Amino acid sequence: MTGVLSLVMPAFNEAATIEQAVQRVLDQECVGQLIVVDDASSDATPRILAGLKDPRVVVLTHASNRGKGAALRTGIGRAELPYVGIQDADLEYDPSDLPRLLMPLEQGLADVVYGSRFMSGEARRVLYFWHSVGNRLLTTASNVVTNVNLSDMETCYKVFRRELIQSIPLQEDRFGFEPEVTVKIARSGARIYEVGISYNGRSYAEGKKIGWKDGFSALRCLVKYSVAERTRSS
């Protein structure tokens, strides 16, 4: 599995962690391309990215802040390797889990693999109760509209066959990416697997950005895209 994964890393004001995140990603032999999309950061993130010398790293920049979903679209469009994965820049997710996520793809079993924080026996930082409740509610709602039995729809860690994810027209600019891509992947008939992963969630004091408004936006996206996909296929 050497050099088979293009990893997309959206970054907005992640100066505290991005250098370490990039290094930990590049330590994984499976990563052959790391596409970092700077979403108009106003801190030292651009300076840190400018200093990266590894030839596997591609740095793309948005002139204005457009959101995580927009950054992912930009990065996915530049992916070149057989598999495309998503990696946040905040070190909540451990890049050493990436080889396990790739195994069902490499074995020809899956087209998409989700890294589940809830089916894992790995270490997981304990933080906000209501976040976990919201996540489970959103995952349940997603399973209802897609008829796919996921345990963690909102996970960052998703790895796709490149030709599949690049064929899907994505629209959401912010955190609506997760429900949108899940609905569209499910409707495509792709084979979806889950793999348990570790999780080191950060607090708001440490820079966590997602909030309750994003939860309502995710519900809106689930309804919007499930209706749109049902209409398109009828």
C-alpha positions in Angstrom: 0.0 0.0 0.0 2.9 2.4 -0.6 1.9 5.7 -2.1 -1.7 4.8 -3.1 -3.5 7.5 -1.1 -4.2 11.2 -2.0 -5.2 12.9 1.3 -7.1 16.2 1.3 -6.5 18.4 4.3 -8.7 21.6 4.6 -7.1 24.2 6.9 -8.4 27.4 8.4 -6.3 29.0 11.2 -4.6 25.8 12.2 -1.2 27.2 13.0 -1.0 25.4 16.3 -1.3 21.9 14.9 -0.8 21.9 11.1 2.9 21.3 10.9 2.7 18.3 13.2 -0.4 17.1 11.4 1.3 17.3 8.0 4.4 15.4 9.4 2.3 12.6 10.9 0.4 12.2 7.6 3.6 12.0 5.6 5.0 9.4 8.0 2.4 7.0 6.6 3.9 5.0 3.7 0.4 4.8 2.1 0.2 8.5 1.5 1.6 9.5 -1.9 0.0 12.9 -2.1 -1.1 15.4 0.5 -3.3 18.3 -0.8 -3.6 21.0 1.8 -6.2 23.6 1.1 -5.7 26.9 3.0 -9.2 28.4 3.3 -7.9 32.0 3.6 -6.3 31.6 7.1 -5.5 34.8 8.9 -2.9 33.3 11.3 0.5 31.8 10.6 -0.9 28.8 8.7 0.1 30.2 5.2 3.6 30.9 6.4 4.0 27.4 7.8 2.6 25.8 4.6 5.0 27.9 2.5 7.9 26.3 4.3 6.9 22.7 3.5 9.4 21.0 1.1 8.2 17.5 0.8 7.4 16.8 -2.9 4.2 14.9 -2.0 2.7 18.1 -0.6 0.5 20.3 -2.8 -0.7 23.6 -1.2 -3.8 25.2 -2.7 -5.2 28.6 -1.4 -8.6 30.2 -1.3 -8.6 33.9 -1.7 -11.6 34.2 0.8 -12.9 31.9 3.4 -15.4 29.5 1.7 -15.8 26.7 4.3 -14.7 23.1 4.8 -16.9 21.6 2.1 -15.6 24.1 -0.5 -12.0 23.3 0.5 -12.7 19.6 0.1 -14.1 20.1 -3.3 -11.0 22.0 -4.3 -8.7 19.3 -3.0 -10.6 16.3 -4.3 -10.5 17.8 -7.8 -6.7 17.7 -7.6 -6.3 14.2 -6.3 -4.3 11.9 -8.6 -3.9 8.5 -6.8 -6.2 5.5 -6.7 -7.8 6.4 -3.3 -8.8 9.8 -1.9 -9.1 10.4 1.9 -10.0 13.3 4.2 -7.8 14.4 7.0 -8.4 17.4 9.4 -5.5 19.6 10.3 -6.3 19.6 14.1 -5.0 16.1 15.1 -8.3 14.8 16.3 -7.8 11.9 14.0 -4.7 9.7 14.1 -3.0 9.2 10.7 -1.7 5.8 11.8 -5.3 4.6 11.4 -5.1 5.2 7.6 -3.6 1.9 6.6 -6.5 0.1 8.3 -9.0 2.2 6.4 -7.4 1.3 3.1 -7.5 -2.4 3.7 -11.1 -3.1 2.5 -10.4 -1.0 -0.6 -7.1 -2.7 -1.4 -8.8 -6.1 -0.9 -11.5 -5.2 -3.5 -14.3 -5.3 -0.9 -15.2 -1.7 -0.6 -15.6 1.5 -2.7 -15.8 3.7 0.4 -14.6 3.2 4.0 -15.8 5.3 7.0 -13.7 5.5 10.1 -16.0 5.0 13.0 -15.3 6.5 16.4 -18.1 4.5 18.0 -17.4 0.9 16.9 -13.7 1.1 18.0 -11.9 -0.5 20.9 -9.2 2.2 20.4 -8.5 5.1 22.8 -11.1 7.9 22.5 -10.9 11.2 24.4 -14.1 11.9 26.5 -15.6 15.3 25.9 -19.1 16.7 25.2 -22.1 14.5 25.9 -24.5 16.5 23.8 -22.1 16.3 20.8 -22.3 12.5 21.0 -26.1 12.7 21.3 -26.3 15.0 18.3 -23.9 12.8 16.3 -25.9 9.7 16.9 -29.2 11.5 16.1 -27.7 12.7 12.8 -26.3 9.3 12.0 -29.7 7.7 12.7 -31.5 10.3 10.5 -28.9 9.5 7.7 -29.5 5.8 8.0 -33.3 6.3 7.8 -33.0 8.3 4.5 -30.2 6.2 2.9 -31.1 2.7 4.3 -27.4 2.3 5.1 -26.5 1.1 8.6 -23.6 3.5 9.6 -22.5 4.0 13.2 -20.7 7.4 12.5 -21.9 9.4 9.5 -20.2 12.6 10.8 -16.7 11.1 11.0 -14.0 13.1 9.2 -12.2 9.9 8.2 -13.6 8.8 4.9 -11.6 7.1 2.1 -13.0 6.7 -1.4 -12.0 5.2 -4.7 -10.8 8.2 -6.7 -13.0 7.7 -9.7 -16.1 7.4 -7.5 -15.7 10.6 -5.4 -14.6 12.6 -8.4 -17.7 11.6 -10.3 -20.1 12.9 -7.6 -21.2 16.5 -7.9 -20.8 18.1 -4.5 -22.3 21.4 -3.5 -22.1 22.1 0.2 -19.5 24.7 1.3 -19.5 24.1 5.1 -20.0 21.1 7.3 -22.9 19.9 5.2 -20.3 17.9 3.2 -20.7 14.9 5.5 -24.5 14.3 5.0 -24.4 15.3 1.4 -21.6 12.9 0.4 -23.2 10.1 2.5 -26.6 10.5 0.8 -25.0 10.6 -2.7 -22.6 7.7 -2.0 -25.4 5.6 -0.7 -27.7 6.4 -3.7 -24.8 5.5 -6.0 -24.9 1.9 -4.8 -21.3 2.0 -3.7 -20.0 -0.7 -1.3 -19.5 1.0 2.1 -17.4 -0.4 4.9 -16.6 0.9 8.4 -13.4 0.5 10.4 -13.0 1.4 14.0 -10.6 4.3 14.7 -9.2 6.2 17.7 -10.2 9.8 18.4 -8.7 12.7 20.3 -11.4 15.3 20.1 -10.5 18.8 21.0 -12.4 21.3 23.1 -13.7 24.7 22.0 -10.8 26.3 24.0 -8.5 24.2 21.8 -10.0 25.5 18.6 -13.0 23.2 17.8 -15.2 25.0 15.2 -18.3 22.9 14.7 -21.4 23.9 16.7 -25.1 23.3 17.2 -26.0 25.4 14.1 -24.1 23.0 12.0 -26.2 20.1 13.4 -29.4 21.8 12.1 -27.6 22.4 8.8 -26.7 18.7 8.5 -30.4 17.8 9.0 -31.4 20.3 6.3 -28.8 18.7 4.0 -30.1 15.2 4.7 -33.6 16.2 3.7 -32.5 18.2 0.7 -30.3 15.6 -0.9 -32.4 12.6 -0.1 -35.3 14.2 -1.8 -33.2 15.4 -4.7 -31.6 11.9 -5.2 -35.0 10.2 -5.0 -36.4 12.6 -7.6 -33.4 12.1 -9.9 -33.6 8.3 -9.7 -37.4 8.1 -10.2 
